[in-house]
C-alpha cells in the first residue's frame, strides 16, 4: 500500500471509530491526527507504518476518556418504547420520552433527536400506509365484478412494490436512531480520568 | 503510566513554552514509559482545552500548513502548581513508608 493510501485508510478508521462523538470534537480529533501524520511524514524520520503504530489503534484513540458501560434498564426501556410505545395507545411513547429525558446518559441533542423521530418519522408514513390498505380493501369489496370480469385493477391503491419500499424506508430511520441512542448511552465520560484538582471557574 | 497523571505531565510540558501537537507528542514520547498509543494525547488535549487549562493558537509554519499551538492558561498554571504541591507531598509520604522496608532487603 502506498503511504497516501495507508494514511487515508488510518484516518477513515479513526472517523468510523469516532462516529459517536459530538461532531465538532470528532472534527478536531481527526484534524489533529491528520496534522500529526503530515508532520511526521514531512519530518521523514520514520516509516509511516511505524508512525501509525505509535499513534495506536484508532479505536483506542476514539475511546480515550470514555468507558464502555452496560445500558441501564431505563435506557433499554426508553430505546424500546420510543419507536414502539406509540402503538400502545401513545402512552408507551410518553413513558419512553420521560425515561429519555430523565436519563443522565444522553445529552440534549440526543434527547431532542429521540423525541422527534417517532412523531415526525415513520409514524406518519405507517398510518398513511394502513389507511391506504383499508381504502384498498374497501375498494375491492365495493367493486362488484361479474364472472367475466378480468379487470386487473389495483383498486386505485399503491402498487405492492411501492408499499414494501415505503415500509422498508419507514423502518430504517427508527432502527438507525435507536442504534445511535444505544451507542451514545454506552460511552460515558471516565470519571477516574478527571484531573485531581479541578480549577475554580472564573 | 497512571492515567490520572498524564494530564499533568502534558501541562508540565507546556509550562515554559507553547508547543504544537506533534512536537508535544514527540517530547512526551522521549520520556520513558510515558505514553502508550501517542494518539490518545489528542483527545486529552481537547479535554484540557474544554476545561480551560490550555489554550490554542494557530501560527504560520515556515514549512507546510499552519500549526495549532497549545499553551497553558492561568487556570492551567494554577492546576499544575496545585498538583506539583500535592504530588511532592504524596511522594515524600510514600518514600517515608517505603524507606525502612528497603533497608530490610538490600
Interface residues (C-beta under 8 A of the other chain):
Chain A: X25 X28 X29 X32 X33 X35 X36 X38 X39 X40 X42 X54 X55 X56 X57 X58 X60 X61 X62 X64 X65 X192 X193 X195 X196 X197 X198 X199 X200 X201 X202
Chain B: X3 X4 X7 X8 X20 X21 X22 X25 X29 X36 X37 X38 X39 X40 X42 X43 X44 X45 X46 X47 X51 X52 X53 X63 X64 X65 X67 X68 X75 X76 X78 X79 X82 X83 X86
